[in-house]
Amino acid sequence: MYKAALFDLDGTLLDTAADLATAANAMRGHYGMPLLREDVITSFVGKGMENLVRRTLLGTLDAQDDPGPDVAEALALFREHYHRVNGDRVRIFAGVAEGLRELSDLGLSLGVVTNKPTEFAEPLLEQTGLRGFFDVLVCGDTCERKKPDPMPVVHACELLGVEPGHTVLVGDSVNDALAGRAAGTAVLVVPYGYNEGRDVSKLDVDAVVRDVPQMVAWVRQVQNPPA
């Protein structure tokens, strides 16, 4: 029986791509670099803000080392610009609020596990009216390691007092799939998010669900299988 559900933030609950792209391009502009398309920057989202900055500077998803501007300086610039626009064009994905209400009615404890730093994640949840649904918020600066490491998922389960085996993790990317599998949760993914430009159907997950309401239906079916 599932007792808790954990959700990724960017690309799962909220569409934050426009604001991330605005801040990333403002950072590139500081260095005299040409602007990148929003869909290109969106494909760079994943594995934390430092990786987003590094990938944006080099203009490639495969960036490993940064031969250009100092990453620490660029990260500070990105944060400065992102603080100015964080939430300006954010939108809640369809079905999210409805699905969260249903999960609450089922008695599941809810949490968010995101690689986004607390200073950006908390205001977004407050602004969109979603914060009240969640008992815990584990961000990219909460634990020593970020997703795809299982540490933040395990930490969220500990805060909720629920075993990973009684928890469902819902995300949109390989980082969520790897973190959930390693932590021992069930793993579901939505197809509309930011999986670094890759097809989520190829991920090692329990199911691909079209939205949060379908995730609720999946939980109901597992909790109450047909006779």
Secondary structure, DSSP 8 states (H G I E B T S, - for coil): ---EEEE-SBTTTEE-HHHHHHHHHHHHHHTT-----HHHHHTT--S-HHHHHHHHHHT-TT--S--SS-HHHHHHHHHHHHHHHTTSS-EE-TTHHHHHHHHHHTT-EEEEE-SS-HHHHHHHHHHHT-GGG-SEEE-TTTSSS-TTSSHHHHHHHHHHT--GGGEEEEESSHHHHHHHHHHT-EEEE-TTS-STT--GGGS--SEE-SSHHHHHHHHHHHHS---
